[in-house]
Amino acid sequence: MPPGPAEQTGGASLPTKGARLAGTGAPQAYGSGTGTSGDANGTLLANAEPLSDKGPDVSDFHQTGRASWYGRFFHGRRTANGERYDMHALTAAHKTLPLGSYVRVTNPDTSRSVVVRINDRGPYVRSRVIDLSYAAAKAIGMQHLGTARVKIEGLSQQQAKTEINETLASNSNSSSDK
Protein backbone atom coordinates (compact mmCIF):
# COMPACT_ATOMS: atom_id res chain seq x y z
CA MET A 1 0.00 0.00 0.00
CA PRO A 2 1.27 3.51 -0.65
CA PRO A 3 2.92 5.29 2.26
CA GLY A 4 0.54 6.95 4.69
CA PRO A 5 0.89 10.45 6.12
CA ALA A 6 2.84 9.15 9.13
CA GLU A 7 5.45 7.63 6.83
CA GLN A 8 5.80 10.66 4.59
CA THR A 9 8.58 13.09 5.23
CA GLY A 10 9.27 16.43 3.64
CA GLY A 11 12.51 17.62 2.24
CA ALA A 12 14.42 17.55 -1.01
CA SER A 13 13.69 14.93 -3.60
CA LEU A 14 16.17 12.10 -3.76
CA PRO A 15 18.03 10.75 -6.77
CA THR A 16 17.05 7.32 -8.09
CA LYS A 17 20.55 5.88 -7.98
CA GLY A 18 21.98 5.69 -4.50
CA ALA A 19 18.69 6.69 -2.87
CA ARG A 20 19.28 7.47 0.76
CA LEU A 21 17.49 5.18 3.16
CA ALA A 22 15.24 6.15 6.04
CA GLY A 23 15.61 4.61 9.47
CA THR A 24 13.36 1.77 8.28
CA GLY A 25 15.72 0.93 5.40
CA ALA A 26 13.11 1.84 2.78
CA PRO A 27 13.82 4.38 0.05
CA GLN A 28 12.32 7.82 0.66
CA ALA A 29 11.16 8.33 -2.92
CA TYR A 30 10.59 6.22 -6.00
CA GLY A 31 12.88 7.57 -8.69
CA SER A 32 12.64 11.23 -7.84
CA GLY A 33 15.69 12.94 -9.24
CA THR A 34 17.08 16.43 -9.12
CA GLY A 35 15.73 17.42 -12.51
CA THR A 36 19.16 18.23 -13.89
CA SER A 37 20.05 14.77 -15.12
CA GLY A 38 20.51 14.23 -18.79
CA ASP A 39 21.84 11.80 -21.31
CA ALA A 40 25.50 11.28 -22.25
CA ASN A 41 25.34 14.30 -24.60
CA GLY A 42 24.18 16.63 -21.82
CA THR A 43 20.62 16.93 -23.18
CA LEU A 44 18.06 17.45 -20.44
CA LEU A 45 15.61 14.57 -20.24
CA ALA A 46 12.73 17.00 -19.74
CA ASN A 47 13.37 18.18 -23.31
CA ALA A 48 13.14 14.68 -24.79
CA GLU A 49 11.22 14.14 -28.03
CA PRO A 50 7.84 12.36 -27.96
CA LEU A 51 7.90 8.61 -28.43
CA SER A 52 7.74 7.27 -31.96
CA ASP A 53 7.54 3.83 -33.57
CA LYS A 54 11.31 3.61 -33.01
CA GLY A 55 10.91 3.43 -29.20
CA PRO A 56 11.65 0.37 -27.08
CA ASP A 57 9.94 -2.85 -28.18
CA VAL A 58 9.36 -5.14 -25.19
CA SER A 59 6.70 -7.31 -26.84
CA ASP A 60 8.51 -10.49 -25.76
CA PHE A 61 8.35 -9.52 -22.05
CA HIS A 62 5.96 -11.39 -19.72
CA GLN A 63 5.86 -11.28 -15.93
CA THR A 64 3.44 -12.17 -13.17
CA GLY A 65 3.67 -10.78 -9.66
CA ARG A 66 2.37 -8.29 -7.14
CA ALA A 67 1.73 -4.68 -8.12
CA SER A 68 1.39 -1.68 -5.87
CA TRP A 69 0.60 1.94 -6.64
CA TYR A 70 1.88 5.34 -5.66
CA GLY A 71 -0.03 8.57 -5.66
CA ARG A 72 -0.36 11.95 -3.99
CA PHE A 73 2.89 12.01 -2.01
CA PHE A 74 4.96 11.56 -5.18
CA HIS A 75 2.77 13.76 -7.41
CA GLY A 76 4.96 16.42 -9.05
CA ARG A 77 8.29 14.83 -8.13
CA ARG A 78 10.80 13.91 -10.83
CA THR A 79 10.70 10.40 -12.23
CA ALA A 80 13.70 8.44 -13.47
CA ASN A 81 13.23 9.71 -17.02
CA GLY A 82 13.22 13.34 -15.88
CA GLU A 83 9.54 14.17 -16.22
CA ARG A 84 7.30 15.02 -13.31
CA TYR A 85 5.19 12.22 -11.87
CA ASP A 86 1.49 12.69 -12.57
CA MET A 87 -0.71 10.41 -10.48
CA HIS A 88 -3.53 10.91 -13.03
CA ALA A 89 -1.45 9.66 -15.99
CA LEU A 90 -1.22 6.02 -17.04
CA THR A 91 2.40 5.39 -16.07
CA ALA A 92 4.37 2.92 -13.97
CA ALA A 93 7.72 2.18 -12.35
CA HIS A 94 9.59 -1.04 -13.14
CA LYS A 95 13.03 -2.21 -12.07
CA THR A 96 14.39 -3.38 -15.44
CA LEU A 97 12.13 -2.46 -18.39
CA PRO A 98 13.46 0.34 -20.61
CA LEU A 99 12.12 3.79 -19.83
CA GLY A 100 9.57 4.76 -22.47
CA SER A 101 8.38 1.20 -23.05
CA TYR A 102 4.73 0.23 -22.81
CA VAL A 103 3.15 -2.73 -21.04
CA ARG A 104 -0.36 -4.05 -20.56
CA VAL A 105 -1.09 -4.75 -16.89
CA THR A 106 -4.01 -7.09 -16.18
CA ASN A 107 -5.65 -7.73 -12.83
CA PRO A 108 -6.94 -11.35 -13.05
CA ASP A 109 -9.33 -10.78 -10.12
CA THR A 110 -11.24 -8.07 -12.03
CA SER A 111 -10.32 -9.11 -15.61
CA ARG A 112 -9.50 -5.44 -16.26
CA SER A 113 -6.34 -4.26 -17.97
CA VAL A 114 -4.58 -0.99 -18.70
CA VAL A 115 -1.70 0.07 -20.94
CA VAL A 116 0.95 2.07 -19.10
CA ARG A 117 4.22 3.72 -20.07
CA ILE A 118 7.28 2.94 -17.95
CA ASN A 119 8.72 6.28 -16.80
CA ASP A 120 10.25 5.48 -13.41
CA ARG A 121 12.30 2.94 -11.48
CA GLY A 122 10.93 0.81 -8.67
CA PRO A 123 9.27 -0.70 -6.78
CA TYR A 124 11.65 -0.76 -3.86
CA VAL A 125 9.61 -3.21 -1.80
CA ARG A 126 10.58 -6.87 -1.99
CA SER A 127 8.09 -9.15 -3.75
CA ARG A 128 6.59 -6.34 -5.87
CA VAL A 129 7.20 -6.24 -9.62
CA ILE A 130 5.59 -2.95 -10.70
CA ASP A 131 4.40 0.32 -9.16
CA LEU A 132 1.41 1.79 -10.97
CA SER A 133 0.22 5.37 -10.96
CA TYR A 134 -3.02 5.99 -9.09
CA ALA A 135 -4.92 6.29 -12.41
CA ALA A 136 -3.60 2.93 -13.62
CA ALA A 137 -4.42 1.26 -10.29
CA LYS A 138 -7.93 2.67 -10.47
CA ALA A 139 -8.34 1.46 -14.06
CA ILE A 140 -7.75 -2.15 -13.01
CA GLY A 141 -9.68 -1.88 -9.76
CA MET A 142 -6.88 -2.15 -7.19
CA GLN A 143 -6.79 1.38 -5.78
CA HIS A 144 -8.58 0.43 -2.55
CA LEU A 145 -6.56 -2.73 -1.92
CA GLY A 146 -3.16 -1.10 -2.39
CA THR A 147 -1.65 -4.21 -3.99
CA ALA A 148 -2.88 -6.92 -6.34
CA ARG A 149 -1.54 -9.85 -8.28
CA VAL A 150 -1.09 -8.82 -11.92
CA LYS A 151 0.04 -10.12 -15.28
CA ILE A 152 2.40 -7.84 -17.25
CA GLU A 153 2.74 -8.15 -21.03
CA GLY A 154 5.23 -6.06 -22.99
CA LEU A 155 4.07 -4.18 -26.08
CA SER A 156 5.75 -2.73 -29.12
CA GLN A 157 5.29 1.01 -29.67
CA GLN A 158 2.81 0.29 -32.48
CA GLN A 159 0.78 -2.14 -30.35
CA ALA A 160 0.63 0.42 -27.55
CA LYS A 161 -0.53 3.21 -29.88
CA THR A 162 -3.22 0.95 -31.34
CA GLU A 163 -4.52 -0.11 -27.91
CA ILE A 164 -4.47 3.45 -26.57
CA ASN A 165 -6.36 4.72 -29.64
CA GLU A 166 -8.94 1.92 -29.29
CA THR A 167 -9.41 2.75 -25.62
CA LEU A 168 -9.87 6.44 -26.39
CA ALA A 169 -12.36 5.64 -29.14
CA SER A 170 -14.41 3.30 -26.93
CA ASN A 171 -14.41 5.85 -24.10
CA SER A 172 -15.65 8.61 -26.41
CA ASN A 173 -18.34 6.31 -27.83
CA SER A 174 -19.57 5.30 -24.37
CA SER A 175 -19.70 8.93 -23.22
CA SER A 176 -21.67 10.00 -26.31
CA ASP A 177 -24.20 7.20 -25.67
CA LYS A 178 -25.28 8.81 -22.40
Backbone as numpy.savetxt, mean C-alpha at the origin, in Angstrom:
# Nx Ny Nz CAx CAy CAz Cx Cy Cz
-3.66 -4.94 13.75 -4.50 -3.77 13.75 -3.61 -2.54 13.75
-4.05 -1.45 13.13 -3.23 -0.26 13.10 -2.98 0.25 14.50
-1.90 1.02 14.68 -1.58 1.52 16.01 -2.69 2.41 16.52
-2.96 2.32 17.80 -3.96 3.18 18.44 -3.33 4.46 18.93
-4.14 5.39 19.42 -3.62 6.68 19.87 -2.54 6.54 20.94
-2.65 5.53 21.82 -1.66 5.38 22.88 -0.31 4.96 22.33
-0.31 4.32 21.15 0.95 3.86 20.58 1.56 4.87 19.62
0.83 5.92 19.31 1.30 6.89 18.34 2.11 7.98 19.04
3.23 8.27 18.43 4.08 9.32 18.98 4.30 10.37 17.92
4.50 11.58 18.34 4.77 12.66 17.39 6.23 12.67 17.02
6.62 13.70 16.33 8.01 13.85 15.99 8.25 13.75 14.50
9.52 13.80 14.15 9.91 13.78 12.74 9.65 12.42 12.13
9.38 12.44 10.83 9.19 11.16 10.15 10.53 10.46 10.04
10.46 9.14 9.98 11.67 8.34 9.99 11.95 7.76 8.62
13.21 7.59 8.27 13.53 6.98 6.97 13.19 5.50 6.99
12.90 4.96 5.78 12.55 3.55 5.66 13.72 2.67 6.05
14.87 2.93 5.46 16.05 2.11 5.77 16.61 2.56 7.11
16.89 1.60 7.96 17.47 1.92 9.25 16.49 2.61 10.15
15.20 2.28 10.04 14.19 2.92 10.88 14.55 2.72 12.34
14.50 3.80 13.09 14.78 3.70 14.51 13.66 2.93 15.18
13.99 2.24 16.24 12.99 1.42 16.91 12.55 2.07 18.20
11.28 1.89 18.53 10.74 2.38 19.79 11.15 1.42 20.88
10.80 1.71 22.10 11.11 0.84 23.22 10.54 -0.55 23.03
9.47 -0.70 22.26 8.86 -2.00 22.03 9.59 -2.79 20.96
10.51 -2.16 20.22 11.22 -2.84 19.15 10.49 -2.76 17.82
9.37 -2.06 17.78 8.60 -1.92 16.53 8.97 -0.62 15.84
9.01 -0.62 14.52 9.32 0.62 13.80 8.28 1.69 14.10
8.71 2.93 14.13 7.82 4.05 14.41 6.94 4.40 13.23
7.44 4.18 12.01 6.66 4.56 10.83 6.94 3.57 9.71
5.94 3.35 8.89 6.09 2.45 7.75 6.58 3.25 6.56
7.85 3.22 6.28 8.38 3.80 5.06 8.25 5.29 4.94
8.24 6.01 6.03 8.14 7.46 5.91 9.54 8.03 5.83
9.85 8.64 4.74 11.19 9.18 4.51 11.24 10.67 4.73
12.37 11.25 4.41 12.57 12.66 4.63 12.06 13.52 3.49
11.74 12.89 2.38 11.23 13.65 1.24 12.32 14.19 0.34
13.57 13.96 0.69 14.66 14.46 -0.14 15.36 13.33 -0.88
14.88 12.11 -0.70 15.55 11.00 -1.37 15.28 11.04 -2.86
16.17 10.50 -3.60 16.01 10.46 -5.04 16.67 9.24 -5.61
16.69 9.17 -6.93 17.34 8.03 -7.56 18.84 8.31 -7.70
19.54 7.40 -8.37 21.00 7.52 -8.50 21.41 8.77 -9.25
20.52 9.33 -10.08 20.84 10.53 -10.85 20.51 11.81 -10.08
20.01 11.69 -8.85 19.67 12.86 -8.07 18.29 13.42 -8.34
17.47 12.71 -9.13 16.11 13.16 -9.43 15.23 12.89 -8.22
14.46 13.89 -7.80 13.56 13.68 -6.69 12.46 12.72 -7.09
12.14 11.78 -6.20 11.10 10.80 -6.49 9.74 11.45 -6.59
9.51 12.55 -5.92 8.23 13.23 -5.99 7.97 13.76 -7.40
9.01 13.91 -8.20 8.86 14.42 -9.56 8.84 13.29 -10.59
8.61 12.06 -10.14 8.64 10.91 -11.04 7.50 10.99 -12.05
7.73 10.41 -13.23 6.72 10.37 -14.28 5.63 9.38 -13.93
4.41 9.57 -14.44 3.34 8.60 -14.21 3.72 7.24 -14.78
3.11 6.20 -14.22 3.39 4.84 -14.68 2.92 4.65 -16.10
3.63 3.82 -16.84 3.24 3.50 -18.21 3.23 1.99 -18.35
3.02 1.50 -19.57 3.04 0.06 -19.82 4.43 -0.52 -19.57
5.44 0.32 -19.45 6.80 -0.16 -19.26 7.15 -0.34 -17.79
6.18 -0.18 -16.88 6.41 -0.34 -15.45 6.65 -1.80 -15.08
6.85 -2.05 -13.79 7.15 -3.40 -13.33 6.02 -4.39 -13.65
6.39 -5.55 -14.15 5.44 -6.62 -14.43 5.67 -7.71 -13.39
4.73 -7.89 -12.49 4.86 -8.90 -11.44 3.76 -9.95 -11.58
3.33 -10.19 -12.84 2.19 -11.07 -13.09 2.46 -12.53 -12.68
3.72 -12.90 -12.45 4.01 -14.26 -12.01 4.07 -14.38 -10.49
3.76 -13.30 -9.76 3.85 -13.29 -8.30 2.54 -13.76 -7.68
2.62 -14.68 -6.72 1.46 -15.16 -5.97 1.89 -15.35 -4.52
1.04 -14.92 -3.60 1.36 -15.05 -2.18 0.06 -15.10 -1.39
0.07 -15.88 -0.33 -1.06 -15.93 0.58 -0.53 -15.64 1.97
-1.27 -14.88 2.74 -0.83 -14.55 4.09 -1.78 -13.57 4.74
-1.32 -12.97 5.83 -2.14 -12.06 6.61 -1.82 -10.62 6.21
-2.90 -9.87 5.97 -2.78 -8.45 5.63 -3.22 -7.62 6.82
-2.66 -6.44 6.92 -3.11 -5.44 7.88 -3.29 -4.15 7.11
-3.75 -3.11 7.79 -3.91 -1.83 7.11 -3.39 -0.71 7.99
-3.05 0.39 7.34 -2.62 1.57 8.09 -3.37 2.78 7.57
-3.64 3.71 8.46 -4.53 4.80 8.09 -4.11 6.17 8.57
-4.93 6.76 9.40 -4.86 8.18 9.76 -3.50 8.62 10.29
-2.88 7.81 11.15 -1.61 8.24 11.74 -0.52 8.45 10.69
-0.56 7.69 9.61 0.46 7.79 8.57 0.05 8.70 7.42
-1.20 9.14 7.42 -1.73 9.99 6.33 -0.87 11.25 6.19
-0.36 11.48 4.98 0.46 12.65 4.70 1.95 12.43 4.87
2.35 11.34 5.47 3.79 11.06 5.62 4.35 10.52 4.30
5.64 10.62 4.14 6.30 10.14 2.92 6.32 8.62 2.90
6.08 8.07 1.72 6.20 6.63 1.52 7.58 6.34 0.95
7.88 5.07 0.77 9.20 4.67 0.28 9.49 5.19 -1.12
8.46 5.43 -1.93 8.73 5.94 -3.27 8.75 7.46 -3.33
8.60 8.12 -2.20 8.72 9.57 -2.13 7.42 10.34 -2.14
6.31 9.68 -2.48 5.04 10.40 -2.47 4.45 10.39 -1.07
3.45 11.20 -0.86 2.79 11.26 0.44 1.73 10.17 0.52
1.68 9.50 1.67 0.69 8.45 1.88 -0.70 9.07 1.95
-1.62 8.49 1.18 -3.01 8.92 1.18 -3.85 7.73 1.59
-4.44 7.78 2.76 -5.21 6.65 3.27 -6.46 6.37 2.43
-6.84 7.30 1.57 -8.03 7.14 0.72 -7.68 6.65 -0.68
-6.39 6.42 -0.95 -5.95 5.89 -2.24 -5.81 4.38 -2.14
-5.86 3.71 -3.27 -5.72 2.25 -3.29 -4.25 1.89 -3.46
-3.54 1.90 -2.33 -2.10 1.63 -2.32 -1.79 0.60 -1.23
-0.54 0.14 -1.22 -0.13 -0.84 -0.22 1.37 -0.81 -0.02
1.80 -1.40 1.09 3.21 -1.59 1.40 3.52 -3.07 1.34
4.64 -3.41 0.70 5.08 -4.81 0.61 6.59 -4.82 0.81
7.10 -5.90 1.37 8.53 -5.98 1.68 9.42 -6.10 0.45
8.97 -6.84 -0.59 9.88 -7.15 -1.69 9.41 -6.75 -3.08
8.12 -6.56 -3.29 7.63 -6.23 -4.64 8.17 -4.88 -5.09
8.45 -4.71 -6.37 8.96 -3.43 -6.86 7.95 -2.30 -6.62
8.47 -1.15 -6.23 7.62 0.02 -6.08 7.02 0.35 -7.45
5.75 0.68 -7.47 5.07 0.99 -8.72 4.38 -0.21 -9.34
4.56 -1.39 -8.76 3.88 -2.57 -9.30 2.46 -2.64 -8.75
1.63 -3.38 -9.45 0.23 -3.54 -9.06 -0.05 -4.98 -8.70
-0.91 -5.17 -7.69 -1.35 -6.50 -7.29 -2.85 -6.48 -7.02
-3.47 -7.64 -7.20 -4.86 -7.82 -6.81 -4.84 -8.52 -5.47
-5.51 -7.94 -4.48 -5.59 -8.52 -3.14 -7.02 -8.99 -2.94
-7.19 -10.28 -2.61 -8.51 -10.86 -2.43 -8.67 -11.35 -1.00
-9.80 -11.00 -0.40 -10.15 -11.50 0.92 -11.08 -12.70 0.71
-10.60 -13.94 0.95 -11.44 -15.12 0.70 -12.70 -15.16 1.56
-12.67 -14.54 2.74 -13.84 -14.55 3.63 -14.99 -13.73 3.06
-14.69 -12.69 2.29 -15.74 -11.83 1.72 -15.86 -12.00 0.21
-14.91 -12.70 -0.40 -14.82 -12.88 -1.86 -14.69 -11.55 -2.59
-14.22 -10.52 -1.90 -14.01 -9.21 -2.51 -12.53 -9.01 -2.79
-12.24 -8.30 -3.88 -10.84 -8.03 -4.22 -10.68 -6.57 -4.63
-9.42 -6.14 -4.59 -9.08 -4.76 -4.95 -7.71 -4.77 -5.60
-7.51 -3.89 -6.56 -6.20 -3.70 -7.19 -5.52 -2.52 -6.51
-4.31 -2.75 -6.04 -3.55 -1.70 -5.35 -2.18 -1.53 -6.00
-1.63 -0.35 -5.84 -0.28 -0.04 -6.32 0.66 -0.08 -5.12
1.78 -0.75 -5.26 2.78 -0.82 -4.20 3.59 0.48 -4.21
3.49 1.25 -3.13 4.22 2.51 -3.05 5.02 2.66 -1.76
5.07 1.60 -0.96 5.74 1.71 0.34 6.34 0.37 0.73
7.18 0.39 1.74 7.79 -0.83 2.27 7.15 -1.18 3.60
7.05 -2.44 3.87 6.43 -2.96 5.08 5.71 -4.23 4.71
4.97 -4.81 5.56 4.77 -4.47 6.97 5.97 -4.87 7.82
6.04 -4.27 8.98 7.14 -4.53 9.89 6.70 -5.37 11.08
5.60 -6.07 10.92 5.11 -6.98 11.95 5.25 -8.40 11.41
5.86 -9.27 12.20 6.08 -10.64 11.76 4.74 -11.30 11.43
4.72 -12.13 10.47 3.59 -12.92 10.00 2.64 -12.13 9.10
2.93 -10.88 8.80 2.09 -10.11 7.88 2.82 -9.96 6.56
2.07 -10.04 5.45 2.70 -10.01 4.13 2.45 -8.71 3.39
1.40 -7.97 3.75 1.09 -6.72 3.05 0.35 -5.79 4.00
0.62 -4.50 3.88 -0.10 -3.45 4.59 -0.91 -2.69 3.57
-2.21 -2.68 3.71 -3.09 -1.98 2.78 -3.44 -0.60 3.29
-3.74 0.31 2.38 -4.28 1.60 2.79 -5.67 1.37 3.37
-6.19 2.34 4.09 -7.52 2.22 4.66 -8.56 1.97 3.56
-8.46 2.68 2.44 -9.42 2.53 1.34 -9.39 1.11 0.79
-8.21 0.53 0.64 -8.10 -0.84 0.13 -8.66 -1.84 1.14
-8.38 -1.62 2.42 -8.92 -2.50 3.46 -10.44 -2.45 3.47
-10.98 -1.27 3.31 -12.43 -1.10 3.28 -13.03 -1.78 2.06
-12.36 -1.70 0.93 -12.85 -2.30 -0.31 -12.99 -3.82 -0.20
-12.14 -4.46 0.59 -12.25 -5.91 0.74 -12.89 -6.32 2.06
-13.42 -5.36 2.79 -14.18 -5.65 3.99 -13.39 -6.09 5.20
-12.19 -5.54 5.39 -11.39 -5.92 6.56 -11.06 -4.73 7.46
-11.66 -3.57 7.21 -11.29 -2.38 7.97 -11.65 -2.50 9.46
-12.70 -3.22 9.80 -13.09 -3.34 11.20 -12.28 -4.40 11.94
-11.83 -5.42 11.22 -11.07 -6.50 11.83 -9.61 -6.11 12.08
-9.06 -5.27 11.23 -7.66 -4.87 11.36 -6.73 -5.75 10.56
-6.95 -7.06 10.57 -6.15 -7.98 9.76 -7.09 -9.01 9.13
-6.62 -9.63 8.07 -7.38 -10.69 7.41 -6.43 -11.53 6.58
-6.79 -12.76 6.37 -6.04 -13.62 5.47 -6.39 -13.22 4.05
-5.37 -13.05 3.19 -5.59 -12.59 1.82 -4.77 -13.40 0.84
-5.20 -13.31 -0.41 -4.46 -13.89 -1.53 -3.98 -12.71 -2.38
-2.70 -12.69 -2.71 -2.10 -11.60 -3.50 -1.69 -12.17 -4.84
-2.12 -11.52 -5.92 -1.77 -11.92 -7.28 -1.14 -10.72 -7.99
0.06 -10.89 -8.50 0.73 -9.83 -9.24 0.06 -9.58 -10.58
0.15 -8.34 -11.05 -0.44 -7.94 -12.33 0.61 -7.23 -13.18
0.44 -7.33 -14.48 1.25 -6.49 -15.37 0.62 -5.10 -15.36
1.33 -4.12 -15.87 0.79 -2.76 -15.92 -0.50 -2.73 -16.74
-0.51 -3.46 -17.87 -1.69 -3.48 -18.73 -2.88 -4.14 -18.04
-2.64 -5.25 -17.34 -3.72 -5.91 -16.60 -4.29 -4.97 -15.54
-3.42 -4.27 -14.85 -3.87 -3.35 -13.80 -4.72 -2.23 -14.38
-4.26 -1.64 -15.49 -5.03 -0.56 -16.13 -6.40 -1.05 -16.56
-6.45 -2.26 -17.15 -7.73 -2.82 -17.59 -8.67 -3.03 -16.42
-8.17 -3.62 -15.33 -9.02 -3.88 -14.16 -9.48 -2.58 -13.51
-8.60 -1.60 -13.43 -8.97 -0.32 -12.82 -10.04 0.36 -13.68
-9.86 0.35 -15.00 -10.86 0.96 -15.89 -12.21 0.24 -15.79
-12.20 -1.09 -15.69 -13.44 -1.85 -15.54 -14.13 -1.51 -14.23
-13.35 -1.37 -13.17 -13.91 -1.02 -11.87 -14.54 0.37 -11.91
-13.83 1.32 -12.52 -14.37 2.68 -12.64 -15.65 2.69 -13.45
-15.68 1.92 -14.54 -16.86 1.87 -15.39 -18.05 1.25 -14.64
-17.81 0.16 -13.91 -18.92 -0.47 -13.18 -19.40 0.42 -12.05
-18.49 1.16 -11.41 -18.91 2.08 -10.35 -19.75 3.22 -10.91
-19.38 3.74 -12.08 -20.15 4.85 -12.66 -21.50 4.35 -13.16
-21.57 3.10 -13.66 -22.84 2.54 -14.08 -23.77 2.30 -12.90
-23.23 1.81 -11.79 -24.07 1.54 -10.62 -24.55 2.83 -9.98
-23.76 3.89 -10.05 -24.20 5.17 -9.47 -25.23 5.86 -10.35
-25.18 5.62 -11.67 -26.17 6.24 -12.56 -27.49 5.47 -12.54
-27.48 4.23 -12.03 -28.70 3.43 -11.92 -29.58 3.88 -10.77
-29.04 4.65 -9.86 -29.79 5.04 -8.65 -30.74 6.17 -8.90
